[in-house]
Amino acid sequence: MKKRLKFRKLQRNTAHRLAMLKNMATSLILHERLITTHPKACEVRRVGEKLIKQGKDGSLHSRRLAARTLKTPAAVTKLMEILGPRYADRQGGYTRVLKLAEPRRRDGAMMSVVELVDRPGEIRVARPARPMGMGTIGWGKEMLEILENNTEVDGINLDRLNLEEAGDILDSSDGGEGEETINKGKV
């Protein structure tokens, strides 16, 4: 009976799995987008989130911890000097996993895209961060205030729409923290 499993083994021994995750995390930091199978994407997301948190700290100790995971000095430099300041105001949720619509041809494995949020050229624009201490009821009121104060969201003129239609447009245009199926041609 297996209880409290913390990670996927990905049908690899420990050394192979750790080396693969370190290589994938290095590629994620350098290229800011990665296409891989869905289970690997979920695991590399965990590693990437921890690395960006270390990049936000920016201390010498955090740099050395990141250097243990990342394979190249260029990746460490980018993490500390570019990605750390970029996500300084964000409290988590630095990466997203998007499922591709079509599985891989040769074996039918579900493919996913792991990408950093708030970067140029991202597949889907990140949702604005929720204010601290507000539940879903308060967030709904906050969205109504945004709708009443703004006249245009994502290039759609809200003057012509009533609040219910505008809320539907906002719900369909902004992303979530979960996974979403996207069309493979758009990646």
C-alpha positions in Angstrom: 0.0 0.0 0.0 1.6 3.2 -1.2 0.8 6.3 0.9 1.9 9.9 0.7 3.6 9.8 -2.6 5.4 13.1 -3.1 6.5 12.8 -6.7 6.2 10.6 -9.8 9.0 8.1 -10.5 8.4 8.4 -14.3 9.6 4.7 -14.7 13.3 5.8 -14.2 15.8 5.1 -11.4 16.7 8.0 -9.1 19.8 9.1 -10.8 18.2 9.2 -14.3 15.1 10.9 -13.0 17.0 13.7 -11.2 19.4 14.2 -14.1 16.4 14.5 -16.5 14.6 17.0 -14.3 17.7 19.1 -13.9 18.2 19.2 -17.7 14.5 20.0 -18.3 14.6 22.8 -15.6 17.7 24.3 -17.2 15.9 24.3 -20.6 12.8 25.9 -19.0 14.9 28.7 -17.5 16.8 29.3 -20.7 14.0 29.1 -23.2 11.0 29.9 -21.0 8.9 27.3 -22.7 9.2 23.5 -22.9 7.1 20.8 -24.8 7.1 17.4 -23.1 4.8 14.7 -21.9 2.2 15.6 -19.3 3.6 13.7 -16.3 7.1 15.2 -16.9 5.6 18.6 -17.3 3.9 18.4 -13.9 7.2 17.3 -12.3 9.4 20.0 -14.0 6.9 22.6 -12.9 7.6 21.8 -9.3 11.4 22.1 -9.9 10.9 25.4 -11.9 8.8 27.0 -9.2 11.4 26.3 -6.5 14.2 27.7 -8.7 12.3 30.9 -9.4 11.7 31.3 -5.7 15.4 31.0 -5.2 16.0 33.6 -7.9 13.7 36.0 -6.2 15.7 35.7 -3.0 18.9 36.6 -4.9 21.4 35.9 -2.1 24.7 34.1 -2.6 23.3 31.0 -0.8 20.3 30.9 -3.2 22.6 31.3 -6.2 24.7 28.3 -5.1 21.5 26.2 -4.4 20.3 27.1 -7.9 23.7 26.2 -9.4 23.4 22.7 -7.9 20.2 22.2 -10.0 20.9 24.1 -13.1 23.4 22.7 -15.6 24.9 25.9 -17.1 26.2 29.2 -15.6 24.1 31.1 -18.2 20.9 29.6 -16.7 22.0 30.6 -13.2 22.7 34.2 -14.4 19.4 34.5 -16.2 17.5 33.1 -13.2 19.1 35.6 -10.8 19.3 38.7 -13.0 16.3 38.5 -15.2 13.7 36.1 -13.8 14.1 37.0 -10.1 13.3 40.7 -10.6 10.5 39.8 -13.1 8.7 37.8 -10.5 9.5 39.9 -7.4 5.9 41.0 -6.9 4.3 37.7 -7.8 3.6 35.3 -4.9 3.8 31.9 -6.6 2.3 30.5 -9.8 5.4 31.3 -12.0 4.7 28.5 -14.4 1.7 27.0 -16.2 1.1 23.6 -17.8 -1.2 23.6 -20.9 -2.2 20.3 -22.4 -1.9 20.0 -26.2 -4.9 18.8 -28.1 -3.2 16.0 -29.9 -1.2 13.2 -28.3 2.2 12.2 -29.6 1.9 10.2 -32.8 4.2 7.3 -32.2 3.0 6.2 -28.7 -0.1 8.3 -28.0 1.4 10.0 -24.9 -0.4 13.2 -23.9 1.8 16.2 -24.6 1.9 19.4 -22.6 3.6 22.8 -22.8 5.3 24.2 -19.6 5.9 27.9 -19.9 6.7 30.8 -17.6 3.9 33.3 -17.1 4.2 37.1 -17.7 6.7 36.8 -20.5 6.6 38.1 -24.0 5.2 35.7 -26.5 3.3 33.5 -24.1 0.4 31.3 -25.3 -2.2 32.8 -22.9 -2.0 36.0 -20.9 -1.8 35.4 -17.1 -4.7 36.2 -14.9 -4.1 39.2 -12.5 -3.2 38.2 -9.0 -6.0 38.0 -6.4 -5.8 40.5 -3.6 -4.7 38.8 -0.4 -7.5 37.7 2.0 -10.3 37.9 -0.6 -12.4 34.8 -1.2 -14.4 34.1 -4.3 -17.3 36.3 -3.2 -15.0 39.3 -2.7 -13.3 38.6 -6.0 -16.6 38.7 -7.8 -17.2 42.2 -6.4 -13.7 43.2 -7.4 -14.4 42.1 -10.9 -17.6 44.1 -11.1 -15.7 47.2 -10.0 -13.1 46.6 -12.7 -15.9 46.2 -15.3 -17.6 49.4 -14.1 -14.4 51.5 -14.2 -12.9 50.2 -17.4 -14.3 50.7 -20.8 -12.1 48.2 -22.7 -10.7 44.8 -21.8 -8.6 42.8 -24.2 -9.6 45.0 -27.1 -13.4 44.5 -26.5 -15.4 47.7 -25.9 -17.5 47.2 -22.8 -19.7 50.3 -23.3 -21.8 48.3 -25.7 -22.2 45.2 -23.4 -24.1 44.8 -20.2 -22.3 43.5 -17.2 -23.3 39.9 -17.6 -22.0 39.7 -21.1 -18.8 41.4 -20.1 -18.3 39.0 -17.3 -18.7 36.1 -19.7 -16.0 37.6 -22.0 -13.7 38.1 -19.1 -14.1 34.6 -17.8 -13.4 33.2 -21.3 -10.4 35.5 -22.0 -8.3 35.1 -18.8 -6.6 32.0 -17.7 -6.6 29.8 -14.7 -4.1 28.0 -12.6 -5.3 24.6 -13.7 -4.7 22.9 -17.0 -6.4 23.7 -20.2 -6.5 22.0 -23.6 -5.1 24.2 -26.4 -4.9 23.7 -30.1 -1.6 22.3 -31.2 -1.4 24.7 -34.2 -1.1 27.7 -31.9 2.0 26.5 -30.0 
